[in-house]
Amino acid sequence: MSTTYVPGPPSDEPITLTRDALRMLALVDISLTARRVLDVLLALQDPDSGAVDISQAEMAAELGAGKPAVNRGFKELREAGLAWLLRRGYYQIHPVLTGGRVARTAMAVPEINTTPAEDFTEQRRTRFAAQVANLAQSA
């Protein structure tokens, strides 16, 4: 079973993610900036490989954010295992989020680093509860 996820700007086009992927994303503790970077990557991914060709400067322009903030967002995504750099300006999104698609690479697919909900900050715990409630409503 899958559901659609509508990212924020620059695209209002729905992205189809499995419920398992959405549940997993609810357990990944990343900042709002990292989540916005992920939204753009998902919106711009190559449909055959799940890879995205975008520089940090282009990402900063898309988000209306500074390059240092975008750099931190990319770093968080790499640390969480959600996306990684294949080469300069060319990123791979984890196959859990791309329906199993992955660009040809010698690199192993990293494990996604989720955080136990009990370790979330109070603000993150509230956001997590809202995400889980939203998933339950759309079931």
N, C-alpha and C positions, 0 to 999 in steps of 0.2 A: 504494500500500500504506500502511496506517495501523496504528498500534498504540495501546494505551491507556496513559494516564499517570495514576497515582493520586496526587493532591496530598496534602499533609499536612493537618492540621486547618485549617479547620473542616469540610471535606468529605472523605469517603472515596469519593465517587462518582467512577468513572473518567471521564477526559476523553480523547476520541480526538484524537490529533495525528498528522500524517503523519510518516513517518520523516525526511523532509527537514526538517521543523520541529524534530524532536528533535535531529538532527545540528546544525542551526543554533544551537539553544539551548545545546548543548555548547560552542560556540565563543564564546558571549557571556559575558564576564567580569564577573559581577555578584556582589554579596555574598549571603550566606545570607539576610539580611533582605529584600533586593530579590527574591530567588527566592521567599520565603514570601509577599510581597506579590503577586507574579505568580501564585502558586498560588491565592490567594484570588480575584484578579480572574478567573482562568480558571474557577474553580468557580462564581462568581456572575454570569458574563456573560449578557447577554440573548441568547437563541438566534438571534434574527433579525438583530441588529446587531453583536454582539461588544462592546457597550458595557456599562459597569458603573456603577451609581449607588451610590456609597459614599463617605462622608466619611473624612478621615484619622482622625478620632476613632473612627468605627465600625471602621475597619481596625485601629487600635491595640487596640481591645477584642477584635476577632476573634483577633488574634495574641497578645494578652497582652503587648504591647510598648508602649513609650512613643511619644508622637506625634513626637518628634524622630527616632527611629529609622525610623518609618514614612515620615516626610517624606523622609529620605535614601534609603529604598528606592524611593519614587516617583520621586525625582530620578534615581536610577541607571537606572530603567526608561525614563524619558524620554530620557536621554542615550544609552542603548543603542538607542532607537527601538522598543522592545517595547510601550510603552503611552504615551499622552499624554493631557493634560487637554483635554476638549472645553469644559467649563465647570466651575465650582466643584462638586466632589463627583461629577463625571460623567467617566469615563475611557473611552478607546477602546483596545482591545487590537489589536495589529498583525494585519492580515488573514492573514498567514502562520500565525498561531496560532488563528485563528477560522474557518478554512476559507473565507476570502475575504469573510466578512461584515464590513461596516463601516457605522457610522451615517452618515447624510447629514451631510456637513460640507463647508465650502468649503476646508478645510485639505488639503494634499497629504499622502499617506501617507509618512512618513519612511523612509529606508533603515535597515535594521538594521545596527548597528555591531558586527561580530564582531572578535575579537582573534586574530591568528595564534597557534596553539598554542605555538610556540617563544617567544613573549613572555609566557607565563603564569608566575606564581610557581611554586615547587616544589610547594606545597600544591595550587594550582589545576591544575598539570600532572597530579598524581596523581588528582585528582577527574575531570579530563577523560578520562584513560585508563580509569578505571572506567566512565564514561558510555559511551564508545565500545565497551568490552568488553560492556556490558549490551546495547547495540544489536545487536552482532554475535551474541550469544546468542539474542536474540529474533527473529532473521531467519529 
